[in-house]
Amino acid sequence: MNALMTQFDFESAEPKRSQKWEGLSEVDQAIRENRLTEYRIRKSWADPLARKLTIVGSLVILTVFAYLIAASLGLW
């Protein structure tokens, strides 16, 4: 079966090495280590606006859940 394949076919079938991008080397490393989610969370937490939006969004969600739990218990 391999008798019909040329040396060029064998060379092109091998995986190519990814190029090292200067600006994206940290993202490339995160993808290789399968920790892209952790990278995104750390980058968004470092941004002051994203941090404030995360805190406000979490507080809104917790407030709604607290209201629903209190309402189901008959507190109001």
Distance bins in CASP14 RR format, pairs under 12 A and 6 or more apart:
PFRMAT RR
TARGET T0000
AUTHOR 0000-0000-0000
RMODE 2
METHOD distances of the structure
MODEL  1
1 9 0 0 0 0 0 1 0 0 0 0 0
2 9 0 0 0 0 1 0 0 0 0 0 0
2 10 0 0 0 0 1 0 0 0 0 0 0
2 13 0 0 0 0 0 1 0 0 0 0 0
3 9 0 0 0 0 0 1 0 0 0 0 0
4 10 0 0 0 0 0 1 0 0 0 0 0
5 11 0 0 0 0 0 1 0 0 0 0 0
5 12 0 0 0 0 0 1 0 0 0 0 0
5 13 0 0 0 0 1 0 0 0 0 0 0
6 12 0 0 0 0 1 0 0 0 0 0 0
6 13 0 0 0 0 0 1 0 0 0 0 0
7 13 0 0 0 0 0 1 0 0 0 0 0
7 14 0 0 0 0 0 1 0 0 0 0 0
8 14 0 0 0 0 0 1 0 0 0 0 0
17 28 0 0 0 0 0 1 0 0 0 0 0
17 32 0 0 0 0 0 1 0 0 0 0 0
18 24 0 0 0 0 0 1 0 0 0 0 0
18 25 0 0 0 0 0 1 0 0 0 0 0
18 27 0 0 0 0 0 1 0 0 0 0 0
18 28 1 0 0 1 0 0 0 0 0 0 0
18 29 0 0 0 0 0 1 0 0 0 0 0
18 31 0 0 0 0 1 0 0 0 0 0 0
18 32 0 0 0 0 1 0 0 0 0 0 0
19 25 0 0 0 0 0 1 0 0 0 0 0
19 28 0 0 0 0 1 0 0 0 0 0 0
20 26 0 0 0 0 0 1 0 0 0 0 0
20 27 0 0 0 0 0 1 0 0 0 0 0
20 28 1 0 0 1 0 0 0 0 0 0 0
20 29 0 0 0 0 0 1 0 0 0 0 0
20 32 0 0 0 0 0 1 0 0 0 0 0
21 27 0 0 0 0 1 0 0 0 0 0 0
21 28 1 0 0 1 0 0 0 0 0 0 0
21 29 0 0 0 0 0 1 0 0 0 0 0
21 31 0 0 0 0 0 1 0 0 0 0 0
22 28 0 0 0 0 0 1 0 0 0 0 0
23 29 0 0 0 0 0 1 0 0 0 0 0
24 30 0 0 0 0 1 0 0 0 0 0 0
24 31 0 0 0 0 1 0 0 0 0 0 0
24 32 0 0 0 0 0 1 0 0 0 0 0
24 39 0 0 0 0 0 1 0 0 0 0 0
25 31 0 0 0 0 0 1 0 0 0 0 0
25 32 0 0 0 0 0 1 0 0 0 0 0
25 39 0 0 0 0 0 1 0 0 0 0 0
26 32 0 0 0 0 0 1 0 0 0 0 0
26 33 0 0 0 0 0 1 0 0 0 0 0
26 35 0 0 0 0 0 1 0 0 0 0 0
26 36 0 0 0 0 0 1 0 0 0 0 0
26 38 0 0 0 0 0 1 0 0 0 0 0
26 39 1 0 0 1 0 0 0 0 0 0 0
26 40 0 0 0 0 0 1 0 0 0 0 0
26 42 0 0 0 0 0 1 0 0 0 0 0
26 43 0 0 0 0 1 0 0 0 0 0 0
27 33 0 0 0 0 0 1 0 0 0 0 0
27 35 0 0 0 0 0 1 0 0 0 0 0
27 36 1 0 0 1 0 0 0 0 0 0 0
27 38 0 0 0 0 0 1 0 0 0 0 0
27 39 1 0 0 1 0 0 0 0 0 0 0
27 40 0 0 0 0 1 0 0 0 0 0 0
27 42 0 0 0 0 0 1 0 0 0 0 0
27 43 0 0 0 0 1 0 0 0 0 0 0
28 35 0 0 0 0 0 1 0 0 0 0 0
28 36 0 0 0 0 0 1 0 0 0 0 0
28 39 0 0 0 0 0 1 0 0 0 0 0
29 35 0 0 0 0 1 0 0 0 0 0 0
29 36 0 0 0 0 0 1 0 0 0 0 0
29 38 0 0 0 0 0 1 0 0 0 0 0
29 39 0 0 0 0 1 0 0 0 0 0 0
30 36 1 0 1 0 0 0 0 0 0 0 0
30 37 0 0 0 0 1 0 0 0 0 0 0
30 38 1 0 0 1 0 0 0 0 0 0 0
30 39 1 1 0 0 0 0 0 0 0 0 0
30 40 0 0 0 0 1 0 0 0 0 0 0
30 41 0 0 0 0 0 1 0 0 0 0 0
30 42 0 0 0 0 1 0 0 0 0 0 0
30 43 0 0 0 0 1 0 0 0 0 0 0
31 37 0 0 0 0 0 1 0 0 0 0 0
31 38 0 0 0 0 0 1 0 0 0 0 0
31 39 0 0 0 0 1 0 0 0 0 0 0
31 40 0 0 0 0 0 1 0 0 0 0 0
32 39 0 0 0 0 0 1 0 0 0 0 0
33 39 0 0 0 0 1 0 0 0 0 0 0
35 41 0 0 0 0 1 0 0 0 0 0 0
35 42 0 0 0 0 1 0 0 0 0 0 0
36 42 0 0 0 0 0 1 0 0 0 0 0
36 43 0 0 0 0 0 1 0 0 0 0 0
37 43 0 0 0 0 0 1 0 0 0 0 0
37 44 0 0 0 0 0 1 0 0 0 0 0
38 44 0 0 0 0 0 1 0 0 0 0 0
38 45 0 0 0 0 0 1 0 0 0 0 0
39 45 0 0 0 0 0 1 0 0 0 0 0
39 46 0 0 0 0 0 1 0 0 0 0 0
40 46 0 0 0 0 0 1 0 0 0 0 0
40 47 0 0 0 0 0 1 0 0 0 0 0
40 50 0 0 0 0 0 1 0 0 0 0 0
40 54 0 0 0 0 0 1 0 0 0 0 0
41 47 0 0 0 0 0 1 0 0 0 0 0
41 50 0 0 0 0 1 0 0 0 0 0 0
41 51 0 0 0 0 0 1 0 0 0 0 0
41 54 0 0 0 0 1 0 0 0 0 0 0
42 50 0 0 0 0 0 1 0 0 0 0 0
42 51 0 0 0 0 0 1 0 0 0 0 0
43 50 0 0 0 0 1 0 0 0 0 0 0
43 51 0 0 0 0 0 1 0 0 0 0 0
44 50 1 0 1 0 0 0 0 0 0 0 0
44 51 1 0 0 1 0 0 0 0 0 0 0
44 52 0 0 0 0 0 1 0 0 0 0 0
44 53 0 0 0 0 1 0 0 0 0 0 0
44 54 1 0 0 1 0 0 0 0 0 0 0
44 55 0 0 0 0 0 1 0 0 0 0 0
45 51 1 0 1 0 0 0 0 0 0 0 0
45 52 0 0 0 0 0 1 0 0 0 0 0
45 53 0 0 0 0 0 1 0 0 0 0 0
45 54 1 0 0 1 0 0 0 0 0 0 0
45 55 0 0 0 0 0 1 0 0 0 0 0
46 54 0 0 0 0 0 1 0 0 0 0 0
47 53 0 0 0 0 1 0 0 0 0 0 0
47 54 0 0 0 0 1 0 0 0 0 0 0
48 54 0 0 0 0 0 1 0 0 0 0 0
48 55 0 0 0 0 0 1 0 0 0 0 0
49 55 0 0 0 0 0 1 0 0 0 0 0
49 56 0 0 0 0 0 1 0 0 0 0 0
50 56 0 0 0 0 0 1 0 0 0 0 0
50 57 0 0 0 0 0 1 0 0 0 0 0
51 57 0 0 0 0 0 1 0 0 0 0 0
51 58 0 0 0 0 0 1 0 0 0 0 0
52 58 0 0 0 0 0 1 0 0 0 0 0
52 59 0 0 0 0 0 1 0 0 0 0 0
53 59 0 0 0 0 0 1 0 0 0 0 0
53 60 0 0 0 0 0 1 0 0 0 0 0
54 60 0 0 0 0 0 1 0 0 0 0 0
54 61 0 0 0 0 0 1 0 0 0 0 0
55 61 0 0 0 0 0 1 0 0 0 0 0
55 62 0 0 0 0 0 1 0 0 0 0 0
56 62 0 0 0 0 0 1 0 0 0 0 0
56 63 0 0 0 0 0 1 0 0 0 0 0
57 63 0 0 0 0 1 0 0 0 0 0 0
57 64 0 0 0 0 0 1 0 0 0 0 0
58 64 0 0 0 0 0 1 0 0 0 0 0
58 65 0 0 0 0 0 1 0 0 0 0 0
59 65 0 0 0 0 0 1 0 0 0 0 0
59 66 0 0 0 0 0 1 0 0 0 0 0
60 66 0 0 0 0 0 1 0 0 0 0 0
60 67 0 0 0 0 0 1 0 0 0 0 0
61 67 0 0 0 0 0 1 0 0 0 0 0
61 68 0 0 0 0 0 1 0 0 0 0 0
62 68 0 0 0 0 0 1 0 0 0 0 0
62 69 0 0 0 0 0 1 0 0 0 0 0
63 69 0 0 0 0 0 1 0 0 0 0 0
63 70 0 0 0 0 0 1 0 0 0 0 0
64 70 0 0 0 0 0 1 0 0 0 0 0
64 71 0 0 0 0 0 1 0 0 0 0 0
65 71 0 0 0 0 0 1 0 0 0 0 0
65 72 0 0 0 0 0 1 0 0 0 0 0
66 72 0 0 0 0 0 1 0 0 0 0 0
66 73 0 0 0 0 0 1 0 0 0 0 0
66 75 0 0 0 0 0 1 0 0 0 0 0
66 76 0 0 0 0 0 1 0 0 0 0 0
67 73 0 0 0 0 0 1 0 0 0 0 0
67 74 0 0 0 0 0 1 0 0 0 0 0
67 75 0 0 0 0 1 0 0 0 0 0 0
67 76 0 0 0 0 1 0 0 0 0 0 0
68 74 0 0 0 0 0 1 0 0 0 0 0
68 75 0 0 0 0 0 1 0 0 0 0 0
68 76 0 0 0 0 0 1 0 0 0 0 0
69 75 0 0 0 0 1 0 0 0 0 0 0
69 76 0 0 0 0 0 1 0 0 0 0 0
70 76 1 0 0 1 0 0 0 0 0 0 0
END
